[in-house]
Amino acid sequence: MAKIPFKVSARTARLIGRENIASSKGAIIELVKNGYDADSPLSLIYFNQQKDCLYIIDAGEGMTQQIIEDHWMTIGTDNKANDYFTKTGRVKAGAKGIGRFALDKLGDKCEMTTKYDVKKYGKIDNEVAYIWKVDWKEFDNADTKVIGEIEADLEVNQVFDLKQYILDEIDDERVQFVINNYSFTNGTVLKISELRDNWDDFFVSQVFDDLEVLVPPKEQSGFQLFLFSNDEQYKYGEILGSVCDDYDYKIVAKADKSQNVKIVISRNEYDTESINPNLFNREKMSLYPYDKKTFEKGFWTKITTFNELIKGFSDKDEEDTFSKIGDFEATFYFMKRTAEKGDIKKFFYKEVNSNNRKDWLNKFGGIKLFRDDFRVRPYGEIDNSSFDWLGLSNRRAKSTAPVAHKSGSWKVNENNIAGSINITRLGNLDLQDKSSREGLQENKPFQIFKKLILNILDIFEEDRSTIAREMRAFYEETDVDVKDKEYADNLAKKILEEARKNKKENTASKENKEEDTVKVVLSKRLEDKEEEIEKLKDEQKLLRGMASNGIVIASFSHDLSKISQNLNSRIDKLKRLIGQKIKEEDYSNIEDRKNPFYFLERMKKQDLKLQNWLHFSLGVARKDKRKMKQLKFKSYFNAFKEDWQTVLTNRAITLNIGNIEYVSMRIYEIDVDSIFNNLLVNSIEAFNTSIIDRAREVNIQIIENEKNIIIEYQDNGTGLSKDISNHNQIFEPMFTTNVNKHTGDEEGTGLGMWLIKSIVKDNDGDIKLIYPANGGFGIRIIFPRKYIRSKHNV
């Protein structure tokens, strides 16, 4: 019987690399891990969009020729699987031996320059550096070849200055500053060219964000991350993780190999000094861990076991799954995004900065999984289907009870929690990576591991909901108005339920019908009023936020005005001072990126733009605009056009103001600003997305008759989206069709048109959409002419 060997097609390399690694972001992270495993103190990523290439640089131990041949060029090598630790004691992040195929995911060609650590490997025949080159297109075109027939080029260098090579290769002051802070006696530079993706700033920023959560949110030392982009000279730099110190609850759990779990619950949500001491006289609040002494301490500890967390499981489990999970550590942060004044009073909450919390959670939210302090993607990744890998949203959907509900069934929302779970290669052998490096294998130990995590969170949820129930009951007992309101609400609800039942069954007697009708009408009116109040509260929140922005601008108006004045001349002064030492004509034949006078001119243009925006913003916040007065439209629109002129000119937009000689009305000028600034911003956005080749025009005209002042606004942009079936939807709060072209996420505030309609309505006016004959967007605003003033007074 003959024996025949297996053959692996060259196309396998593409299956392992380009088609197996889920995303380009993931490929970059895999290559960063190589630097970490090589004991490098840093990893630096540099995007050069102009040259269509990407660099990934480390100052690790580098590779000898033998390592390149036996490990780098060998698929699925187990050197990291058997050799767990680096020289400095790091647990290696890679184990599958396929990380180098991430290069194929990123570009057609790769050039690796590596200089090995002589102290570690010794001097080998004076050969200290190697340049390895591969063209991945050869694997695409080699349908009949086996993988062993495809070769990479290897060049040997006996004398090689790695640092100087990097400085010569990347002419960017930011990168050179970082490189000069390290010795680079050894290390590796990956240069990937003919990139497969268009790395515009949107996608570069996503890589930056991903790297920010590559390590757990705690202080790290010994490994720094940097990212720079040729397209963005003033953006990016060192990538720093974020330590969370503004939380409501912190939960730290440590499980050991014996399946014991120590859980520390830290409470930071409550203003303990404002809590009425009588609260702790309640039966539940006198017991541990809710008693006054524990409350003031700020945390409490629970010791438990896997068996207690999942009761009854070990009796049925024939595979001894608990022993296969191993030890792990977890840290979770719960943060509510906002707090109503009523809740602050009722639950003794601390005041929170809603904007800061929302920003932090939107960037660092989600529960992330780490192996040996290195992130396992995509768990907890924002805008990824695996963001909620623990299924918190499903738990919440099954139990929508508020935190103080008597059932005690409150569950945390996935958008209000962040944290990290750390496992290890040595301690969690059955929690294995998928071959794609995107997540863990969905085996039984992983499923039970997730259940343990959820049951740890149950302990926090029970703690918070118990306290909330007790605080709410205490508040209702001590606040008579709250009790009366709740009684009235329950009574109205009961009357309406009985009325609906009687209507359905027709059981009410004639003598009771008149009395019942009165009760039902009053109860229905109370219900309607409650809905009205809730809507007004929502509007109040929106208006409060917008008012806050205006107050901030106004409070800094004096300082900003001085800055605006200085913008006029500061670059010219700087140019004159520099001109005393060097002459501008000496740089006439020097390329722009090395010409200081070129950058000064660019800065001058940017200053002019900034000055115009400051002038515009300060004008909006002027105190006199917040006073009711007779507004002369001719003067107003002349100033309006002047304020916007720089922006409009830069975008080739013409603003035409019709004949409005003697038109005026009594109105807040800031309200008129809100109307026309919002309309013009929408027009500019429409022109930015328009593909029609024609002159860009915005027309404003005012018609006055005996009854009304009619203002018509039109542009010839893209008009309303064809996806809007009911065009009047644009006037609803939070409605927007301004979405990100890459993700489809909403980017507009959804407030502009709602604000316009609200202002018109408050001034007894009416608003209608009009449809210009040549396309575009149009709107007609009609204000009643309440009284007439003689023209010579206008």
Secondary structure by P-SEA (a helix, b strand, c coil): cbbbbbbbcccccccccccccccaaaaaaaaaaaaaaacccbbbbbbcccccbbbbbbccccccaaaaacccccccccccccccccccccccccccccccccccccccbbbbbbbcccccccccccccbbbbbbcccccccccccccccbbbbbbbbccccaaaaaaaacccaaaaaaaaacccccbbbbbbccccccccaaaaaaaaaaaaacccccccccbbbbbbbccccccccbbbbbbbccccbbbbbbbccccbbbbbbbbccccccccccccccccccccccccaaaaaacbbbbbbcccccccccccccccccccccccbbbbbbbbcccccaaaaaaccccccaaaaaaaaaaacccbbbbccccccccccccccccccccaaaaaaaaccccccccccbbbbbccccccbbbbbcccccccccccccccccccaaaaaaaaaaaaaaaaaaaaaaaaaaaaaaaaaaacaaaaaaaaaaaaaaaaaaaaaaaaaaccccccaaaaaaaaaaaaaaaaaaaaaaaaaaaaaaaaaaaaaaaaaaaaaaaaaaaaaaaaacaaaaaaaaaaacccccccccccccccaaaaaaaaaaaaaaaaaaaaaaaaaacccccccccccaaaaaaaaaaaaaaaaaaabbbbbbcccccccccccaaaaaaaaaaaaaaaaaaaaacccccccbbbbbbbbccccbbbbbbbccccccccccccccccccccccccccccccccccccaaaaaaaaaaaacbbbbbbbcccbbbbbbbbbbcccccccccc
